[in-house]
Amino acid sequence: MRAMGTVTVLLFASLAERAGTRRLEVPVGAGATVGDVRDRVIERFPQLAPAVPTLMYALDEEYAREDAPVAPGSTLALIPPVSGG
């Protein structure tokens, strides 16, 4: 996949703590999906891999599925499940 631009990825809660950052830029190519971008983040931060099965995604502030297309310039939030009482 040839990079054609970047996507801003926002990490929340435990993901941000594990990665040591709340925001990063990920290169994307034509036809990239939410899952492709997530996989790029996991390659860079393998410690986040255990969270993948329970992640939720928001693409440009709207919930998205992992097969949703991602355009360069978009913002993708990776949201772990939030526990509370």
N, CA, C and O atoms as a GROMACS GRO file, in nm:
protein
  340
    1MET      N    1   0.086  -0.117   0.000
    1MET     CA    2   0.000   0.000   0.000
    1MET      C    3   0.090   0.123   0.000
    1MET      O    4   0.165   0.146   0.095
    2ARG      N    5   0.083   0.201  -0.104
    2ARG     CA    6   0.164   0.322  -0.115
    2ARG      C    7   0.098   0.434  -0.035
    2ARG      O    8  -0.022   0.458  -0.050
    3ALA      N    9   0.175   0.500   0.049
    3ALA     CA   10   0.119   0.607   0.132
    3ALA      C   11   0.076   0.724   0.044
    3ALA      O   12   0.151   0.768  -0.043
    4MET      N   13  -0.044   0.773   0.068
    4MET     CA   14  -0.096   0.887  -0.007
    4MET      C   15  -0.129   1.003   0.086
    4MET      O   16  -0.164   1.111   0.040
    5GLY      N   17  -0.118   0.981   0.215
    5GLY     CA   18  -0.150   1.084   0.312
    5GLY      C   19  -0.143   1.024   0.451
    5GLY      O   20  -0.093   0.912   0.469
    6THR      N   21  -0.192   1.098   0.548
    6THR     CA   22  -0.191   1.046   0.684
    6THR      C   23  -0.328   1.059   0.747
    6THR      O   24  -0.412   1.139   0.705
    7VAL      N   25  -0.348   0.977   0.850
    7VAL     CA   26  -0.467   0.981   0.934
    7VAL      C   27  -0.419   1.014   1.074
    7VAL      O   28  -0.318   0.959   1.120
    8THR      N   29  -0.490   1.102   1.143
    8THR     CA   30  -0.460   1.129   1.283
    8THR      C   31  -0.533   1.024   1.366
    8THR      O   32  -0.654   1.008   1.353
    9VAL      N   33  -0.459   0.954   1.451
    9VAL     CA   34  -0.518   0.852   1.538
    9VAL      C   35  -0.514   0.904   1.681
    9VAL      O   36  -0.410   0.946   1.731
   10LEU      N   37  -0.630   0.900   1.746
   10LEU     CA   38  -0.642   0.940   1.885
   10LEU      C   39  -0.659   0.815   1.970
   10LEU      O   40  -0.742   0.729   1.940
   11LEU      N   41  -0.580   0.806   2.077
   11LEU     CA   42  -0.587   0.692   2.168
   11LEU      C   43  -0.648   0.740   2.299
   11LEU      O   44  -0.611   0.846   2.350
   12PHE      N   45  -0.739   0.662   2.354
   12PHE     CA   46  -0.807   0.701   2.476
   12PHE      C   47  -0.778   0.604   2.590
   12PHE      O   48  -0.744   0.488   2.568
   13ALA      N   49  -0.791   0.655   2.711
   13ALA     CA   50  -0.786   0.577   2.835
   13ALA      C   51  -0.664   0.486   2.841
   13ALA      O   52  -0.551   0.533   2.826
   14SER      N   53  -0.687   0.356   2.863
   14SER     CA   54  -0.576   0.263   2.883
   14SER      C   55  -0.486   0.253   2.760
   14SER      O   56  -0.367   0.225   2.772
   15LEU      N   57  -0.542   0.276   2.641
   15LEU     CA   58  -0.458   0.271   2.520
   15LEU      C   59  -0.353   0.381   2.523
   15LEU      O   60  -0.236   0.356   2.493
   16ALA      N   61  -0.395   0.502   2.559
   16ALA     CA   62  -0.301   0.614   2.566
   16ALA      C   63  -0.194   0.586   2.672
   16ALA      O   64  -0.076   0.616   2.651
   17GLU      N   65  -0.235   0.530   2.784
   17GLU     CA   66  -0.139   0.499   2.890
   17GLU      C   67  -0.037   0.396   2.842
   17GLU      O   68   0.083   0.413   2.864
   18ARG      N   69  -0.083   0.291   2.776
   18ARG     CA   70   0.009   0.186   2.730
   18ARG      C   71   0.102   0.234   2.620
   18ARG      O   72   0.218   0.194   2.615
   19ALA      N   73   0.052   0.318   2.532
   19ALA     CA   74   0.133   0.366   2.419
   19ALA      C   75   0.221   0.484   2.458
   19ALA      O   76   0.320   0.513   2.391
   20GLY      N   77   0.185   0.553   2.567
   20GLY     CA   78   0.262   0.669   2.608
   20GLY      C   79   0.234   0.792   2.524
   20GLY      O   80   0.310   0.889   2.527
   21THR      N   81   0.125   0.789   2.448
   21THR     CA   82   0.085   0.905   2.367
   21THR      C   83  -0.065   0.900   2.346
   21THR      O   84  -0.126   0.794   2.351
   22ARG      N   85  -0.123   1.015   2.323
   22ARG     CA   86  -0.267   1.022   2.299
   22ARG      C   87  -0.298   1.044   2.151
   22ARG      O   88  -0.413   1.029   2.108
   23ARG      N   89  -0.196   1.080   2.072
   23ARG     CA   90  -0.220   1.119   1.934
   23ARG      C   91  -0.101   1.080   1.848
   23ARG      O   92   0.013   1.099   1.889
   24LEU      N   93  -0.126   1.025   1.730
   24LEU     CA   94  -0.018   0.995   1.638
   24LEU      C   95  -0.070   1.006   1.495
   24LEU      O   96  -0.190   1.004   1.469
   25GLU      N   97   0.024   1.017   1.404
   25GLU     CA   98  -0.007   1.024   1.261
   25GLU      C   99   0.031   0.891   1.199
   25GLU      O  100   0.140   0.839   1.223
   26VAL      N  101  -0.058   0.835   1.119
   26VAL     CA  102  -0.036   0.705   1.055
   26VAL      C  103  -0.050   0.724   0.904
   26VAL      O  104  -0.152   0.776   0.858
   27PRO      N  105   0.050   0.681   0.826
   27PRO     CA  106   0.037   0.691   0.680
   27PRO      C  107  -0.068   0.594   0.628
   27PRO      O  108  -0.080   0.481   0.676
   28VAL      N  109  -0.145   0.640   0.530
   28VAL     CA  110  -0.247   0.554   0.468
   28VAL      C  111  -0.237   0.564   0.316
   28VAL      O  112  -0.193   0.665   0.260
   29GLY      N  113  -0.279   0.458   0.253
   29GLY     CA  114  -0.285   0.456   0.108
   29GLY      C  115  -0.429   0.444   0.061
   29GLY      O  116  -0.522   0.436   0.142
   30ALA      N  117  -0.447   0.443  -0.068
   30ALA     CA  118  -0.581   0.431  -0.127
   30ALA      C  119  -0.644   0.300  -0.082
   30ALA      O  120  -0.578   0.196  -0.079
   31GLY      N  121  -0.770   0.304  -0.048
   31GLY     CA  122  -0.842   0.184  -0.010
   31GLY      C  123  -0.823   0.141   0.134
   31GLY      O  124  -0.871   0.035   0.173
   32ALA      N  125  -0.754   0.221   0.215
   32ALA     CA  126  -0.732   0.184   0.355
   32ALA      C  127  -0.864   0.182   0.432
   32ALA      O  128  -0.956   0.259   0.403
   33THR      N  129  -0.871   0.092   0.528
   33THR     CA  130  -0.989   0.082   0.614
   33THR      C  131  -0.951   0.113   0.759
   33THR      O  132  -0.833   0.125   0.792
   34VAL      N  133  -1.053   0.125   0.842
   34VAL     CA  134  -1.030   0.145   0.985
   34VAL      C  135  -0.940   0.033   1.038
   34VAL      O  136  -0.847   0.059   1.115
   35GLY      N  137  -0.967  -0.091   0.998
   35GLY     CA  138  -0.886  -0.205   1.043
   35GLY      C  139  -0.741  -0.195   0.999
   35GLY      O  140  -0.651  -0.232   1.074
   36ASP      N  141  -0.718  -0.145   0.876
   36ASP     CA  142  -0.581  -0.128   0.828
   36ASP      C  143  -0.505  -0.028   0.915
   36ASP      O  144  -0.390  -0.051   0.952
   37VAL      N  145  -0.571   0.084   0.946
   37VAL     CA  146  -0.506   0.186   1.029
   37VAL      C  147  -0.480   0.130   1.168
   37VAL      O  148  -0.372   0.150   1.224
   38ARG      N  149  -0.579   0.061   1.225
   38ARG     CA  150  -0.561  -0.001   1.356
   38ARG      C  151  -0.442  -0.096   1.354
   38ARG      O  152  -0.361  -0.095   1.447
   39ASP      N  153  -0.429  -0.177   1.249
   39ASP     CA  154  -0.318  -0.271   1.240
   39ASP      C  155  -0.184  -0.199   1.234
   39ASP      O  156  -0.086  -0.246   1.292
   40ARG      N  157  -0.179  -0.086   1.166
   40ARG     CA  158  -0.055  -0.007   1.163
   40ARG      C  159  -0.019   0.042   1.303
   40ARG      O  160   0.098   0.042   1.341
   41VAL      N  161  -0.120   0.084   1.379
   41VAL     CA  162  -0.095   0.129   1.517
   41VAL      C  163  -0.043   0.013   1.601
   41VAL      O  164   0.050   0.031   1.681
   42ILE      N  165  -0.101  -0.106   1.584
   42ILE     CA  166  -0.058  -0.223   1.661
   42ILE      C  167   0.084  -0.263   1.623
   42ILE      O  168   0.160  -0.308   1.709
   43GLU      N  169   0.121  -0.249   1.496
   43GLU     CA  170   0.260  -0.277   1.457
   43GLU      C  171   0.357  -0.187   1.533
   43GLU      O  172   0.464  -0.230   1.574
   44ARG      N  173   0.318  -0.062   1.551
   44ARG     CA  174   0.403   0.035   1.619
   44ARG      C  175   0.400   0.020   1.770
   44ARG      O  176   0.499   0.045   1.838
   45PHE      N  177   0.285  -0.022   1.823
   45PHE     CA  178   0.265  -0.037   1.968
   45PHE      C  179   0.206  -0.175   1.996
   45PHE      O  180   0.086  -0.186   2.025
   46PRO      N  181   0.288  -0.281   1.986
   46PRO     CA  182   0.233  -0.417   2.004
   46PRO      C  183   0.168  -0.439   2.139
   46PRO      O  184   0.087  -0.531   2.155
   47GLN      N  185   0.201  -0.358   2.236
   47GLN     CA  186   0.141  -0.372   2.369
   47GLN      C  187  -0.009  -0.342   2.368
   47GLN      O  188  -0.078  -0.371   2.465
   48LEU      N  189  -0.059  -0.284   2.259
   48LEU     CA  190  -0.202  -0.255   2.249
   48LEU      C  191  -0.282  -0.372   2.192
   48LEU      O  192  -0.405  -0.371   2.197
   49ALA      N  193  -0.214  -0.471   2.137
   49ALA     CA  194  -0.282  -0.583   2.070
   49ALA      C  195  -0.389  -0.651   2.155
   49ALA      O  196  -0.494  -0.687   2.101
   50PRO      N  197  -0.368  -0.672   2.285
   50PRO     CA  198  -0.472  -0.741   2.363
   50PRO      C  199  -0.606  -0.667   2.364
   50PRO      O  200  -0.709  -0.729   2.389
   51ALA      N  201  -0.607  -0.539   2.339
   51ALA     CA  202  -0.731  -0.461   2.343
   51ALA      C  203  -0.813  -0.472   2.215
   51ALA      O  204  -0.931  -0.437   2.213
   52VAL      N  205  -0.751  -0.520   2.107
   52VAL     CA  206  -0.817  -0.518   1.975
   52VAL      C  207  -0.956  -0.581   1.973
   52VAL      O  208  -1.047  -0.522   1.915
   53PRO      N  209  -0.978  -0.698   2.034
   53PRO     CA  210  -1.111  -0.760   2.023
   53PRO      C  211  -1.225  -0.675   2.081
   53PRO      O  212  -1.340  -0.694   2.043
   54THR      N  213  -1.194  -0.584   2.171
   54THR     CA  214  -1.300  -0.507   2.237
   54THR      C  215  -1.300  -0.359   2.199
   54THR      O  216  -1.376  -0.281   2.256
   55LEU      N  217  -1.217  -0.320   2.104
   55LEU     CA  218  -1.210  -0.179   2.066
   55LEU      C  219  -1.336  -0.132   1.996
   55LEU      O  220  -1.403  -0.208   1.926
   56MET      N  221  -1.366  -0.004   2.015
   56MET     CA  222  -1.466   0.064   1.935
   56MET      C  223  -1.391   0.170   1.856
   56MET      O  224  -1.282   0.213   1.896
   57TYR      N  225  -1.448   0.212   1.744
   57TYR     CA  226  -1.382   0.306   1.655
   57TYR      C  227  -1.474   0.423   1.626
   57TYR      O  228  -1.595   0.406   1.609
   58ALA      N  229  -1.417   0.542   1.620
   58ALA     CA  230  -1.491   0.660   1.576
   58ALA      C  231  -1.409   0.726   1.466
   58ALA      O  232  -1.293   0.763   1.487
   59LEU      N  233  -1.469   0.742   1.351
   59LEU     CA  234  -1.404   0.802   1.236
   59LEU      C  235  -1.466   0.938   1.213
   59LEU      O  236  -1.586   0.948   1.184
   60ASP      N  237  -1.385   1.043   1.226
   60ASP     CA  238  -1.436   1.180   1.216
   60ASP      C  239  -1.559   1.200   1.304
   60ASP      O  240  -1.660   1.257   1.262
   61GLU      N  241  -1.548   1.152   1.428
   61GLU     CA  242  -1.647   1.170   1.534
   61GLU      C  243  -1.777   1.093   1.514
   61GLU      O  244  -1.878   1.127   1.576
   62GLU      N  245  -1.775   0.991   1.429
   62GLU     CA  246  -1.892   0.904   1.414
   62GLU      C  247  -1.845   0.760   1.431
   62GLU      O  248  -1.741   0.722   1.377
   63TYR      N  249  -1.922   0.681   1.505
   63TYR     CA  250  -1.882   0.542   1.524
   63TYR      C  251  -1.872   0.473   1.389
   63TYR      O  252  -1.952   0.496   1.298
   64ALA      N  253  -1.769   0.387   1.377
   64ALA     CA  254  -1.742   0.321   1.249
   64ALA      C  255  -1.706   0.175   1.274
   64ALA      O  256  -1.659   0.138   1.382
   65ARG      N  257  -1.728   0.093   1.171
   65ARG     CA  258  -1.686  -0.047   1.176
   65ARG      C  259  -1.544  -0.058   1.122
   65ARG      O  260  -1.494   0.034   1.057
   66GLU      N  261  -1.480  -0.171   1.149
   66GLU     CA  262  -1.340  -0.184   1.108
   66GLU      C  263  -1.324  -0.195   0.956
   66GLU      O  264  -1.212  -0.180   0.906
   67ASP      N  265  -1.431  -0.222   0.884
   67ASP     CA  266  -1.421  -0.228   0.737
   67ASP      C  267  -1.457  -0.096   0.668
   67ASP      O  268  -1.463  -0.089   0.546
   68ALA      N  269  -1.480   0.009   0.748
   68ALA     CA  270  -1.514   0.140   0.691
   68ALA      C  271  -1.390   0.201   0.624
   68ALA      O  272  -1.279   0.191   0.677
   69PRO      N  273  -1.408   0.262   0.507
   69PRO     CA  274  -1.294   0.325   0.438
   69PRO      C  275  -1.245   0.450   0.513
   69PRO      O  276  -1.324   0.523   0.572
   70VAL      N  277  -1.115   0.471   0.509
   70VAL     CA  278  -1.053   0.586   0.575
   70VAL      C  279  -0.980   0.668   0.470
   70VAL      O  280  -0.897   0.617   0.395
   71ALA      N  281  -1.013   0.796   0.465
   71ALA     CA  282  -0.948   0.885   0.370
   71ALA      C  283  -0.834   0.960   0.438
   71ALA      O  284  -0.843   0.989   0.558
   72PRO      N  285  -0.728   0.993   0.364
   72PRO     CA  286  -0.623   1.077   0.422
   72PRO      C  287  -0.685   1.206   0.476
   72PRO      O  288  -0.776   1.262   0.416
   73GLY      N  289  -0.633   1.251   0.589
   73GLY     CA  290  -0.684   1.371   0.653
   73GLY      C  291  -0.792   1.343   0.757
   73GLY      O  292  -0.833   1.434   0.829
   74SER      N  293  -0.838   1.218   0.765
   74SER     CA  294  -0.940   1.181   0.863
   74SER      C  295  -0.879   1.170   1.002
   74SER      O  296  -0.757   1.167   1.019
   75THR      N  297  -0.968   1.166   1.101
   75THR     CA  298  -0.928   1.141   1.239
   75THR      C  299  -0.998   1.014   1.285
   75THR      O  300  -1.120   1.002   1.275
   76LEU      N  301  -0.919   0.920   1.335
   76LEU     CA  302  -0.971   0.792   1.384
   76LEU      C  303  -0.942   0.781   1.532
   76LEU      O  304  -0.827   0.791   1.574
   77ALA      N  305  -1.047   0.760   1.611
   77ALA     CA  306  -1.030   0.738   1.755
   77ALA      C  307  -1.041   0.589   1.784
   77ALA      O  308  -1.133   0.522   1.736
   78LEU      N  309  -0.946   0.539   1.862
   78LEU     CA  310  -0.951   0.401   1.911
   78LEU      C  311  -0.995   0.408   2.056
   78LEU      O  312  -0.928   0.467   2.140
   79ILE      N  313  -1.110   0.345   2.084
   79ILE     CA  314  -1.173   0.360   2.215
   79ILE      C  315  -1.184   0.224   2.281
   79ILE      O  316  -1.256   0.137   2.232
   80PRO      N  317  -1.114   0.204   2.394
   80PRO     CA  318  -1.128   0.078   2.465
   80PRO      C  319  -1.258   0.078   2.545
   80PRO      O  320  -1.316   0.184   2.568
   81PRO      N  321  -1.304  -0.040   2.587
   81PRO     CA  322  -1.425  -0.042   2.670
   81PRO      C  323  -1.397   0.034   2.799
   81PRO      O  324  -1.288   0.027   2.855
   82VAL      N  325  -1.497   0.104   2.844
   82VAL     CA  326  -1.482   0.183   2.967
   82VAL      C  327  -1.557   0.111   3.077
   82VAL      O  328  -1.676   0.080   3.063
   83SER      N  329  -1.486   0.084   3.187
   83SER     CA  330  -1.554   0.020   3.299
   83SER      C  331  -1.589   0.127   3.400
   83SER      O  332  -1.518   0.226   3.416
   84GLY      N  333  -1.697   0.105   3.466
   84GLY     CA  334  -1.740   0.203   3.566
   84GLY      C  335  -1.838   0.140   3.659
   84GLY      O  336  -1.887   0.030   3.635
   85GLY      N  337  -1.866   0.210   3.765
   85GLY     CA  338  -1.958   0.153   3.862
   85GLY      C  339  -2.075   0.241   3.885
   85GLY      O  340  -2.163   0.208   3.964
   0.00000   0.00000   0.00000
